[in-house]
Amino acid sequence: MSNVVQFKKPPKPPEPKKPNPGLRKLLTLLGIAAALVATWAYFQYVGGEPG
């Protein structure tokens, strides 16, 4: 046993994971589809009545 202090570099943190581009495209398409369905439902049931 020695009383010498050893200086070591701390380990590098792991690289953050990059988002999956396929998942991002899927979520974008689902968002657009949901907006179109919501617009259709609005005009079908609320708006567009002759008056």
N, C-alpha and C positions, 0 to 999 in steps of 0.2 A: 504494500500500500504506500502510495506516495502522496505528497501534498502539492503536486503540480496541477494547476488548473488547465484543462484543455479547452480551448475555444473552438467550437464547431459552428458551421453555418446551420441555421434552422432549415428544415426540409421545406421545399417549395410547395405551396398549396396546389391542389389539383386544378387543372384548367376547367373553367365553367363549361357546361355542356351547351352546344349550340342548339337552338330550336330546330325541330324537324321541318324542312320546307314543305313537305307533303301535308303535314298536319296543319300548317298555317294556311295552305291553299284550301284544304277541306273546310276549315273553320270560316274562311272568307266566303266560300260558296254557300255554306249553310246560313250564314248571316244574310247574304243577298236573297236566298230563297225565302227565309223567314220574313224579310222586309216585303217581298212581293206578295206573299200569302197574307200578311197583315194589311197591305194596301187593298188587295182584292176583297178581303173580309169587310173592311171599312166601307168600301163602295157598294158591296153587296147588301149589307145589313143596315148601314147608317146613312151614308150619303147617296147622292145620285137620284133622289126621289123627285119626280116632277112637281113643281109647286109654284 
